[in-house]
Amino acid sequence: MKKNINLYLTYYLLILFLFTIFFLYQKHDVANDSTISEWLINYEGGFTKRGLIGQISIYIASIFSAGLRDIIFLFQITVVGIYFYLIYYFFKNLELKRVFVFAIFTPIFILYPIAEIEVLARKELFIFIYFLVYTFIPFNKKNYKFFYKLIFLPIIILIWEPVVFFILFFFFLDLVENKINKFNKLFFIQIVSYFPSIILSIYIALNPISNENHMLMANSLLVNFNESCYMSCELLKTKSSLYQQFQGNLGRYSFEILIRYFLIFIIGFGPLFLLLLNSKLIEKIIFFKIFKNLFFSFLILLSPVILLFAMGYDWGRWINISYFFSIVTFIYMKKNRMLIISDKFLNKNIFTNLNKKIFICLIIFYCFGWNPKTVMTGDVASFPGYRIPYKTIKIILNE
């Protein structure tokens, strides 16, 4: 079974990577591409949130006298390739119980950015890579993990500061790995490792870029690279303050949207929720010792993300990012024997009782039959497993 998941993952990730290269190449020269707009943010007008990668791209483009979009395209392919490699390395050799197939191949996880190419190669990829690398550091190397967070997490904040809404996942792993069940020295040492990142996040939130500095940044892009500052880049000015970010969503809420995303959340997370309901920590830890299973613990870890939903328009992205942290945290604890999953559940549940043909049909419909759209007002998309190759063939034939 371990060999099977390695084989399936290899084919799955390789196919998705090829589609990724194709779509990124097709859209990297599109004038209004949303992904590129985010990568154009830089420090030419002074310090601003999310400007680090854009500044590095500008620096490389200037050194090699290359097109800025070409440098961003190569940067994106490299980052996606690293992410897929780490995903494979993380999930390889996992015992392939049926419920895990649904939890790993759910359309709100790896497939999602390729199904919704507006999300493809967005800056949360750096967050994913950072967290995956964090899980590869042996948990008995406490100093390595401490300095990894102390030094590199602030850099990640400079790339995509909303990672602060997911810091509870890091802290939760700290508590579990160190078996912290009371307020002691080790507990406060873990908190200290997050101080620079939290302070930097607060500074970024309270010091948005001014209109004058935004104009300098936009003029630099126009003069040096003939690029306009649009979409994500332009939103630095129109949604610079915290109040503006919350205000921007107020007129968009509706009962239909809330119900739709509640169902997306329940159905997309469904297999993982079943695993959480039938799992418990081996060691009791502070704050979470009152829960009999991991379900409510993970709801607590996800609770800060409610603010991200209130501030941002890209609800499909928030679902995808939330699921990434949830499934990686759970599988990491399973691999390192930090939790126990009920044998009764693993060997007898709604999936194990299905015959093989029905099981395969269910995989096709669940994992490749739907996906959430990028923005909160978008309806649920259908059959990405068909639409992704169809879109590719259509583009090739039209050329």
C-alpha positions, 0 to 999 in steps of 0.5 A: 500500500505504501508503494501504491501511494508513492506511485499515485503521488508521482503520477498525480504531482507530475501531471499537475506540474506539467499543467502548472508550467503550461498555464503559467507560461500562457498567463505570465504575459497576460496584462491583467493576470492576478498572480503577476500583479501580486508579484509586482509589489516591491520596495521601490517606493519604500517599505510595504507589505508583500514587497520582498519577492517583487524586489528580488525579481526586479533585482534579478531582472535588472542584473540580467537585463531580462523581462520582469515577467520572464523572471517571475515566470521562472521564479514561479516554476521553481517555487511550484516545483519545490512545493510539489517535491516536498509534498511528495516527500512528505506524503510518501510511504503513507499507509493507503487506507481509503479515508486517507485517499479522500483526505489527500486528493480532496479538490480543496488541496493540491488540485485546487490552484490548477483548477483555479488558475487565478490562484496558481503560484500565488505567494502562499506557496512560500508559506507552504514550503516554509511549513513543510520544511519545518515538519522535516526538522527532527522534533528532538532538534529543539534549537533548530526549530527555535531559530528556524522560526526566530529567523525565517518566519519574519522573512515569510511575513515579509512575503505574505503577512497573513501567515500570522493567522495560521501561527497556531498550527506552528504553536500547536506542534510545539506543544505536542512535540515538547509534551508541554502540559503546563506553564513552564520555561519551555512553554515561554521559550516557544512563545518567544520564538514568535515575537519577531514575527508578531511584532513585524506583522503588527508593524505592517498592519499599522504602517500601510504604504502612503499614496506618494510612496505607492505612486513612486513604486508604480512609476518605477514599474512603468518606467523600468519595465513598462508594467502598470501597477494593477489588481493586488499591486493597486489594492495596496493603496485602496485597501491599505488600512485594516478598516478598509480591508474589513469594509471592502467585504461588507456589501458582499455577504449574503445568505447564499454565500455563507451557506455555500462556503459552509458546505464547501468547508464541511464537504471538502474537510469531510474525510479529514474531519472523520479522521480527527473525530476518531483520533486523539493525542497520545500525550495530553497537552496544555489548553487541549487536554480537555478534548477527547478527540482532535476535532475541536482542537483543530477548530480552535487552530482554524479560528483566527482564519475567520478574520481572514475571511472577513478581510479578504475576498478570495474565500476559495484561497482561504479554504485551500490554505486552511486545509493545507495546514490542517492536513499537513499538521495531522499527517505529521503527527501521525507519522511521528506517532503523536496521535492514535487513530481508532483501529475500528474506524480505520478498518470499518467506516463508510469507505471500507464497506464500498465495493471497488467500482463504487469506491473508484466512482466516488473518488472520481466524483469527489476528488475530481468533480468539483472545486470552489471558485477563487472569490466568495461570490463565485459558484462551485466549479464542476469537474476540474478533472475534465476541464483542466485537460480540456482547457489545455487542449483548447488553448493548444488547438487555438494557437 
